Amino acid sequence: MASDIVPVIMAGIIGIYGLVVSVLISDNLKQELALFTGFIQLGAGLSVGLAGLAAGYTPLPPPPPPHQPRREKSAHTHSLSLHT
């Protein structure tokens, strides 16, 4: 049960980290920005966003096997053994 909450907490922590990165990037924004700097900031935002997405992803457990009704043995079943 405790392991179910870990991805939620990790996604929240990385979400806060994303806010910090966005504030740092927005402080450096200028009207004329070098292309290299823009790509660096884009990469920083994408890495934080994708890390948050991966931290929040929890795969579903596999479904239980389908219930198969028990077959009762009929009195009319034939055995496959050969009597010689």
C-alpha positions as CSV (number, residue, x, y, z in Angstrom):
1,M,0.0,0.0,0.0
2,A,2.8,2.4,0.8
3,S,4.4,1.8,-2.5
4,D,1.3,3.1,-4.3
5,I,1.9,6.6,-3.0
6,V,5.5,6.9,-4.0
7,P,4.9,7.9,-7.7
8,V,2.4,10.5,-6.6
9,I,4.9,12.0,-4.2
10,M,7.7,11.9,-6.8
11,A,5.5,13.6,-9.4
12,G,4.8,16.4,-6.9
13,I,8.4,16.9,-6.1
14,I,9.4,17.1,-9.7
15,G,6.4,19.4,-10.3
16,I,7.8,21.8,-7.7
17,Y,11.3,21.4,-9.4
18,G,9.6,22.3,-12.7
19,L,8.2,25.5,-11.2
20,V,11.7,26.5,-10.0
21,V,13.1,25.8,-13.4
22,S,10.4,27.9,-15.1
23,V,11.1,30.8,-12.8
24,L,14.8,30.6,-13.5
25,I,14.2,30.5,-17.2
26,S,11.6,33.4,-17.2
27,D,14.1,35.6,-15.3
28,N,16.5,35.3,-18.2
29,L,14.0,36.0,-21.0
30,K,14.9,38.9,-23.3
31,Q,13.4,40.2,-26.5
32,E,16.4,39.2,-28.5
33,L,17.5,35.8,-27.3
34,A,20.3,33.7,-28.9
35,L,19.1,30.5,-30.6
36,F,21.4,28.4,-28.5
37,T,20.0,29.8,-25.3
38,G,16.5,29.2,-26.5
39,F,17.2,25.5,-27.2
40,I,19.0,25.1,-23.9
41,Q,15.9,26.5,-22.1
42,L,13.6,24.3,-24.2
43,G,15.7,21.2,-23.3
44,A,15.5,22.1,-19.6
45,G,11.8,22.4,-19.7
46,L,11.3,19.2,-21.7
47,S,13.6,17.2,-19.4
48,V,11.7,18.4,-16.3
49,G,8.3,17.8,-17.8
50,L,9.1,14.3,-19.1
51,A,10.7,13.4,-15.8
52,G,7.5,14.5,-14.1
53,L,5.5,12.4,-16.5
54,A,7.6,9.4,-16.0
55,A,7.5,9.8,-12.2
56,G,3.7,10.0,-12.2
57,Y,3.2,7.0,-14.4
58,T,2.2,3.9,-12.5
59,P,1.5,0.8,-14.6
60,L,-1.6,-1.0,-13.8
61,P,-1.2,-4.5,-12.2
62,P,-2.0,-7.4,-14.4
63,P,-5.6,-8.5,-14.4
64,P,-6.5,-11.6,-12.4
65,P,-6.8,-14.8,-14.4
66,P,-10.4,-15.4,-15.6
67,H,-12.5,-17.7,-13.5
68,Q,-13.0,-21.0,-15.2
69,P,-15.9,-23.1,-13.9
70,R,-15.0,-26.6,-12.7
71,R,-16.1,-29.3,-15.1
72,E,-17.7,-32.2,-13.4
73,K,-16.7,-35.7,-14.6
74,S,-19.5,-37.3,-16.5
75,A,-20.3,-41.0,-16.1
76,H,-20.1,-41.3,-19.9
77,T,-16.5,-40.3,-20.4
78,H,-14.4,-42.8,-22.3
79,S,-10.8,-43.5,-21.4
80,L,-8.2,-43.6,-24.2
81,S,-6.4,-46.6,-22.9
82,L,-6.2,-49.6,-25.2
83,H,-7.2,-53.0,-23.8
84,T,-5.6,-55.9,-25.6
